[in-house]
Amino acid sequence: MTVNGRVALVTGASSGIGKAVALQLAAGGATVAVADINTDQLHKTVNEINALGGVSMAIICDVSKKAECEAMVKSTINAYGHLDILVHCAGILIDCSLKKLTEETFDKVHRINLKGSLFCVQAVMEAMKEQQYGRVVLLSSGAYLGNAGQTAYSTAKAGVVALTKVAAKELAKYNITVNSIAPGMVQTPMTAGMPQEAYDAICMKIPLGRIGLPEDVAHFVMAFVADEAGYVTGQVLLIDGGTRS
């Protein structure tokens, strides 16, 4: 799968899945702009890419703000001349029962997870349309099928799936593909604080007997963004060890 010579932008790249994706893109020969709000960790990602012999830059961006998403894309294009790949991984998880869910929590989760996805797609689409080429991957979650205690998160991630399918239809005529990855439980800072008892209980429910690694997801992101993936769009891929099979 070829990404050599392509310019990629990865959000949420300071850790977890976003960082794994950025490193794999760089290893494959892509130039990679990485974005996040976590400045220190983001620069560590850049340093690791540079250590691989890659080319990278850090962009501080709050994806819940449309102007910052537009500035992020503009900075990438100004630095590297064009933009071929967007992998949008930035997001948050706040567990809360339906009864206790507040409007503030619901809005915060949707603002970052869903509106952030929309803003990033809108920010890249004009440049990709002009060059008649683009690969977009949006991170959803297996929770889009509905997880108890995750009303805000599940509905936001379901919205990402819908956005993926709408954008795929609207942008296909410009040779822009839009796909989504829906991971199950993955070892990231978001899940690092989980009590061992809860961790073990989750693993018992996964047919493959373990939770995923960021690299498990990154491999399939690479498949979606490769030059050879031009006839695949509007798809949602569950990566969850067989949990929802």
C-alpha positions in Angstrom: 0.0 0.0 0.0 1.5 3.3 -1.2 1.6 6.6 0.7 5.1 7.6 -0.3 5.3 11.2 -1.3 1.9 12.1 0.0 1.2 14.8 2.5 -1.0 13.8 5.5 -2.6 15.6 8.4 -3.4 13.6 11.5 -5.4 15.0 14.4 -5.3 13.7 17.9 -1.7 12.7 17.2 -0.2 13.3 20.6 -1.0 9.8 21.8 -3.0 6.6 21.2 -4.4 5.8 17.8 -3.6 9.2 16.3 0.1 8.8 17.2 0.3 5.3 15.8 -1.3 6.4 12.6 1.2 9.3 12.2 4.2 7.1 12.8 3.0 4.5 10.3 2.3 7.2 7.6 5.8 8.6 8.2 7.3 5.1 8.0 5.5 4.6 4.7 7.1 7.8 3.2 4.4 10.4 3.8 5.1 13.8 5.1 3.0 14.2 8.2 1.5 17.3 9.9 0.3 16.3 13.4 -2.3 18.2 15.4 -3.6 18.2 18.9 -4.1 20.4 21.9 -1.5 18.6 24.0 1.6 20.6 23.1 4.3 18.6 24.9 3.1 15.2 23.8 2.6 16.4 20.3 6.2 17.5 20.0 7.2 14.1 21.2 5.4 12.6 18.2 7.2 15.0 15.9 10.5 14.0 17.4 9.7 10.3 16.9 8.8 10.9 13.3 12.0 12.8 12.8 14.0 10.0 14.4 12.5 7.7 11.7 13.9 10.0 9.1 10.5 11.4 8.3 9.3 15.0 7.8 6.8 16.4 10.3 5.4 19.5 11.9 3.3 20.1 15.0 0.1 22.2 14.9 -1.8 23.1 18.0 -5.5 22.9 17.2 -8.8 22.6 19.1 -10.9 20.8 16.6 -14.2 22.0 18.2 -13.4 25.4 16.8 -14.0 25.8 13.0 -11.5 28.7 12.6 -8.7 26.6 14.2 -9.4 23.7 11.9 -9.2 26.0 8.9 -6.0 27.5 10.2 -4.6 24.0 10.7 -5.2 23.0 7.1 -3.9 26.3 5.8 -0.7 25.8 7.8 -0.2 22.4 6.4 -0.7 23.5 2.8 1.5 26.5 3.3 4.3 24.3 4.6 4.1 21.4 2.2 2.3 22.8 -0.9 -0.7 20.4 -0.8 -2.6 18.0 1.3 -3.6 14.5 0.3 -4.7 12.7 3.4 -6.7 13.6 6.5 -7.0 11.2 9.4 -9.2 12.6 12.1 -8.6 10.9 15.4 -9.2 13.7 17.9 -12.0 13.0 20.4 -13.0 12.6 24.0 -15.0 10.0 26.0 -17.2 10.9 29.0 -19.2 8.0 30.4 -22.5 9.0 31.9 -25.9 7.2 32.3 -28.9 8.5 30.4 -30.5 9.6 33.6 -27.5 11.7 34.8 -26.4 13.1 31.4 -26.4 16.9 31.5 -26.9 19.1 28.5 -23.4 20.5 29.1 -21.7 17.1 28.9 -23.8 16.1 25.9 -22.8 19.3 24.1 -19.1 19.0 24.9 -18.9 15.4 23.6 -20.7 16.3 20.4 -18.8 19.5 19.9 -15.4 17.7 19.9 -16.3 14.3 18.4 -18.9 15.2 15.9 -18.6 18.9 15.1 -14.8 18.5 15.1 -15.2 15.8 12.4 -17.4 18.1 10.3 -15.1 21.1 10.7 -12.0 19.0 9.6 -13.8 17.6 6.6 -15.0 21.0 5.5 -11.5 22.5 6.1 -9.8 20.0 3.7 -12.4 19.4 1.0 -11.8 22.5 -1.1 -8.0 21.9 -1.5 -8.7 18.2 -2.2 -11.4 19.1 -4.8 -9.0 21.4 -6.6 -6.3 18.8 -6.9 -8.9 16.0 -7.7 -7.5 13.7 -5.1 -8.1 13.0 -1.4 -8.2 10.3 1.2 -10.2 11.0 4.4 -10.6 8.7 7.4 -12.7 9.6 10.3 -12.4 7.7 13.6 -15.8 6.6 14.9 -16.2 3.8 17.5 -17.9 0.5 17.9 -20.0 2.6 20.4 -21.9 4.0 17.4 -24.0 0.8 17.6 -25.0 1.9 21.2 -23.2 1.3 24.5 -25.0 1.5 27.8 -23.7 4.5 29.9 -22.4 6.3 26.8 -25.4 8.2 25.4 -23.3 11.3 24.4 -20.4 9.3 23.0 -22.5 6.7 21.1 -24.7 9.3 19.5 -21.7 11.5 18.5 -19.9 8.5 17.0 -23.1 7.5 15.2 -23.1 11.0 13.7 -19.5 10.4 12.5 -20.7 7.3 10.6 -23.5 9.3 9.0 -21.1 12.2 8.2 -18.7 9.6 6.6 -21.5 8.3 4.3 -22.8 11.7 3.3 -19.3 13.1 2.6 -18.4 10.0 0.6 -21.4 10.5 -1.7 -20.8 14.3 -2.1 -17.1 14.1 -2.7 -16.7 11.0 -4.8 -16.9 12.9 -8.1 -13.8 14.8 -7.0 -11.8 11.5 -6.5 -12.0 12.0 -2.7 -12.7 8.9 -0.6 -14.2 9.2 2.9 -14.2 6.1 5.1 -14.5 5.5 8.9 -12.8 3.2 11.4 -14.9 2.1 14.4 -12.5 0.6 17.0 -13.7 -1.4 20.0 -11.7 -1.1 23.3 -8.1 0.0 22.5 -5.2 0.6 24.8 -4.9 4.4 24.9 -4.6 7.1 27.6 -8.4 7.2 27.4 -8.6 3.7 28.8 -5.3 3.6 30.9 -7.0 4.4 34.2 -9.4 1.5 34.0 -9.5 -0.7 37.2 -8.0 -4.2 36.5 -11.2 -5.9 37.4 -13.1 -4.0 34.7 -10.3 -4.5 32.2 -10.3 -8.3 32.8 -14.1 -8.4 32.5 -14.0 -6.6 29.1 -11.3 -8.9 27.8 -13.5 -11.9 28.7 -16.2 -10.6 26.4 -13.9 -10.2 23.4 -13.6 -13.3 21.3 -9.9 -12.7 20.6 -9.3 -12.4 24.3 -7.6 -9.0 24.5 -8.2 -5.3 23.9 -6.8 -3.8 20.8 -3.5 -1.9 20.3 -3.3 1.5 18.5 -1.3 -0.3 15.8 -4.1 -2.7 15.2 -6.2 0.3 14.1 -3.4 2.1 12.3 -2.8 -0.8 9.9 -6.3 -0.5 8.5 -6.2 3.3 8.4 -3.2 2.9 6.1 -5.2 0.6 3.9 -7.9 3.2 3.5 -5.5 6.1 2.7 -3.2 4.3 0.3 -3.1 5.3 -3.4 -4.5 1.8 -4.2 -7.7 2.4 -2.2 -9.4 4.6 -4.7 -12.5 2.4 -5.2 -13.4 2.2 -1.5 -15.5 4.9 0.0 -18.4 5.4 2.4 -17.3 2.3 4.4 -17.2 1.8 8.2 -14.8 -0.9 9.5 -15.3 -2.4 12.9 -12.0 -3.3 14.6 -13.0 -4.9 17.9 -11.6 -8.4 18.1 -14.9 -9.9 17.0 -17.0 -8.4 19.8 -19.9 -7.3 17.5 -19.4 -10.0 14.9 
